Amino acid sequence: SCSRPDVEYFQADEGAGTSFNYAAGAMNGKVYTGGYFKGTYLPVGYNSNGMVAPVPGAVRVMDATSDDQHLQLSETDSTGKLLQTWFFEGTAKQVGSIGHGAQTNEVDSY
């Protein structure tokens, strides 16, 4: 039999701009996601009790009109609360939606 974690929340990036997670992994009751974003990165959790605001320091506000693409690695707890994010400012240009079209970040994603 396969065991997998129970996840009783979902998370949406509510910031102005675009984001796309390429991977997610569970460890010690938390989930870690990694991907790219343009503009503001503001994941908000939603569970049976309603909205779960992120830790303010885990949010990044950048120019939502810029085509600069940045990397993020994020840690979320079992309630859907974004605990921390590691940001890596990028120089790659991504015109259009992240995750569609040619890769500009030189990272293979499959």
Secondary structure, 3 states (H helix, E strand, C coil): CCCCCCCCEEEEECCCEEEEEEEEEEECCEEEEEEEEEECECEEEEECCEEECCCHHHCECCCCCCCEEEEEEEEECCCCCEEEEEEEEEEEECCCCCCCCCCCCCCCCC
